[in-house]
Amino acid sequence: MGAWFSENGLLVGLAALDGLSYAAAVFMVAVGLNLVFGVLRVLNIAHGSLYAIGGYSAASLGLFLSSRGLPEFLAYPALVVAAALVGALLGPPIERLLLRRMQDHEPVLQLLVTFALFMILEDLQKLLWGVQPVVSDAPVRLLGTVDIPFGADVIPFNAYQLYVLPGIALATLVGLAWFLRKTLAGRMIVAVTTDREAARAMGIDAAKVTLLTFTAGAALAALGGALASPTVSLVPGVGAQTIVLSFAVVATAGLGQIEGAAIAALLIGLGRSFAVYLEPELEVVIPYVIMLAVLLVRPQGLFGVAETRRI
């Protein structure tokens, strides 16, 4: 065991750090998906496209600022601005014109409609940004690397992935938990999530709550893409990869679970990362093996609660 650790210790350390940053990016998308499902009861497949558009928009805004000779540190607020614009411009039209009309229909029809929207948005990305990779790595370059002691060795690791991604994901988790439990607006969202009809009877404007929740969920997905954009090359299909992993996180945690999504994202992120470093051929399947193992034992997810069905 000692010989194995001395030979593979650095790989284990790198895998843990990479898994943490990857889990943070996936969590940003999964928590928005969970939030939207909690209120609308719709699994929005197009959520992955909002992630991709957020990434493309942030990269384009960063490249635009750089081309105008503006200070590179503006690339950081550009990430948030791009995500907010995507959420504000795409969230309300999608909810008002499409999802609101689908709430009383069968879940299968809802999935088909959101899948159709996903395909439309995927083609829109190709029209706007083409099929060549888009890269804007200023936020990563500015922070450089950090030397992390690991036993007798030192691991140089990307400071952006070590501090910014996990830090914003943690702030999002704490902020959402506080907002939903301690504010009037958050309690209204919880009320609509628990029982829409009872919330309406109490005078809560469920339609407005739904609109604001979906917009916030869209902005979170876009923010996930914006935060990930400095670390990856954006290419067509990135949204599809992300939404599939996000579904795995949501299913593992349990639908509607905010804190559970963070733990599930960490579990899946670390599992995938260790597979990349130690058994690369298992990279694609490990997240779904974890999901399958959880669902075989707890079909409602790790933190989900079994619901009674009306007959």
N, C-alpha and C positions, 0 to 999 in steps of 0.2 A: 504493500500500500504506500509506504514511504517513497519507494522508487518511482511508483506511478505518479504520485503527487509532485515530486520534484521535476519530473519530465513534463507533466501536463498542467502544472499549477498556473502558469501564465495563461494558458488557454481557458482554464476554469475562471480565472479572474476576468479576462476579457469577455467571456461569455456572460458572466453575471452583469457586468456593466452594460454591455450591448442589450441584454435582455431587459434591463431596467429602462433604458431609453426607448426601446421599441415598445414596451408595455405602456409607457406614458403616451406615445403617439396613438396607439390603438385605443387606449382608454378614452381619449378625447372624442373619438368617433362613437365608441360603444355607449358612452354615457349619454350622448345626445340622442342616439337611437333608442335607448332605454327610456329616456325622458319623454320622447315623442310617443312611444308605445304606451306608456303609462296613462297618458291623457287621451290620445286618439284611438288606442287599441288597433293601430295599423302598423305592420312591419314594413317600413318604408325602404324598399330596395334602392331607390334613387338617392338614399343617404350617402352612398359611396361616391356618387357623382358630385355631391356638394363638397366632399373632402377633396376630390381631384380639382374642382374649379377653385376652391380656396387655395390650394397649392399653386396652381398656375397663376392665379391672380396675384398672390404674394410675390412669386418669382418675377412676374412681369413688372409689378410696381417697383420692386427692388432694382431691376435692370434699368427701368426708366429713370429712377433717381440717380443711379450711377452714371448713366449716359449724359445727364445734365450737369455733372461735376459736383453734385451736392455731397455733403459729408456722408461717409459710409455708415455711421452709427444710425442714420435715419432708417436703415434696413430693419431695425428692431420694431419701431412703431409701425412700419409698413406692414409687418406680419399681422398685427392686430387690426389695422385699418382695413386691409384686404378682406380679412375674415368677417368683420362687421358689415362691410359693403355687400358681400355675397349673401350673408344671412338676411340683411334688410331688403335686398333687391329680389332675391329668389324665394325666400321663405314665405312671405305673405301671399304672393300669387299662387304658389303651389298649394298652400293650405286652402285658400279661399275658392280657387277655381277647380281644384281637383279632389283633394283629400276630403274636404267637407262634404262633397257630393257622394263620397264612397263610404261614409261612416255606417250607413244602415244596410250596406250590401254584404254579401258573403265574403269571408276572409280570402277565399281563393281569387275572387274578382279583384279585391283590393291589391293582392300581390301582383296579379297580371297588369293592373293599371300602373302601379309603381314601377314594375319592370319595364313597361313601355316607356315611361318617363325616363328611366335610367338609360335606355337605348338612345332616346332623343338627345339627352344631355351629353352622352358619350360622343355622338356625332357632332354636336355643337362644339365640343372641345377640339375636335379635329379641324373643324372649320376655322376656329379662332386662333389656335396655336399650332396647327399642323401636326405632323407625326414625328418630327425630329425632337430629341431630348431638349428640355428646357432646364437650365441650371442657373441658380443665383445663390452663391455660397458665401456672400459677404458676412452674414451673422456668424458663420462658423469660423471664417478666417480671422475676424476681429478678436475673438476670444482665445484662439489658439488651443494649445493642449495643456493638460495638467499631469504631473508625474504623481502616480499613486503607488505608495509602497505596498508590496504584496510579498510577504515573507522576506527572502533575501533579495528579491528582484524589485524592479520598478516598472510600472505599466504607464506608458504615455497614453493618455486618453483625451478625446475631444471634449473640451470644456463646455461647449454648447450642449452636447448630448448628456453630459454629466449633471449640469446644473439647470439649464433653461428648460429642457423638456420635462424632466421629473418635477422641477419646481412649479411650473405652470400647471401640470396635471394635479399635483397635490393641492395647489391653491384653488383649482377648479372644484376638486372633490370637497374640500372644507367649505368653500363658498356656497356651493350648491346645498350641502347638508344644512348649513346655517340658514340659508334663504328659505328652504322648504319647511324648516321646523320653527323658525323664529320670526318670520315676517308674515303680515297679513296676506300679501300676494302669494307667498309660498304655501300658506295653509289653504288658500283657495284652490291652488293647483292640486294639492293633496286631496281636497274634498271632491274635486271633479274626477280625479283618478279613482277614488274609492267608490263613489256612487254619483254618476252624472245627474240622474233624475232627482235624487235627494238634494244635490247641490243647487240645481235649478229651483227647487221648491223653497230653498232658503234665500233665494234672491241673487245667487251668484250668476254672473253672465258667463255661461259655459263657453259660448262661441268666442268671446274675447280671450278667455283663458286659453282656449285651444290655439287661437292665432298666435298669442304671445309665446306659448310653450313651443310651438313648432318653429317659430322664428328663432327662438333661443337654441333649439336643437340643431337647426340648420347652421347657425353661427358657430356652434361648438364643433360640428363636423368640418366646416370651413377652417376653423382655427387649428384643428388637428392637421389638416392638409398644409396650412400656412406654416405651422411650426416644423413640420417634417420636410418642407420644400428645400431648405438649405442643406439637407443631409442626403438627398437623393436626386437622381435625374428623373424629371417628370416626363412620362411617356404615356401614350394611350393604353388604357387597361389598368392603370394604377388604382382607379376607383373600384374596379371589380375585385381586385385582390384585397383591398381594405374592407369592403363591405362583407365579404365572406368571412374574414377573420373577426370582424366585429360581431357578426351573427354567432360565431363560435363563442366569443366572450359573453354575449348576452345570454345564450342558451346555457352556458356553464354556470353563470351567476344566478340566473333566474330572471324572467321577464319583469321589468319594473324596478329592479334592485340597483340603486345608485352606488352604495358602498361596496356591494358585492361585485359590481362590474370592475372596480379597481383591483380587488383581490384576484378575480378571474383573469383580468388583463395581465397582471403580474405573473400569474401561474403560466399562462399560455406564452407570454413574451419570453420568460426564462426558459420554458421547455423548447421553444423554437430556437432560441439563441444557442443553447447547449447542443442541440442537434446540428446546427450550422458548424460549430467548432469541432465537435467530437464525432458525429455521424452525419455528414452532409446529405447523404442520400435519404435521410429521414426528415429533412427540414420541412417538406410540404405536408407530411401526414401527421407530425407530432401534435399540432394544435387540435386536430380533429380526433386523434386518439385520446387526448385529455378530455375533450368534450364528450366523446362516446363513453369513456370510463365513468365520468360523473353522471351522465344521464341514465346509464344502466342501473346505478345505485339510487339516484334521486332524479326521477324524471322531471321534476319541477325546477331543477337546478340546485346549486349548493345552498343558496339563500332564499330560494323561492318558496312560496306557500301554496299548497294544493288548493285549488278553488272548486267549490261545489258547482255543478252544472244544473241549470234549470231544464226540466223535461216537460 
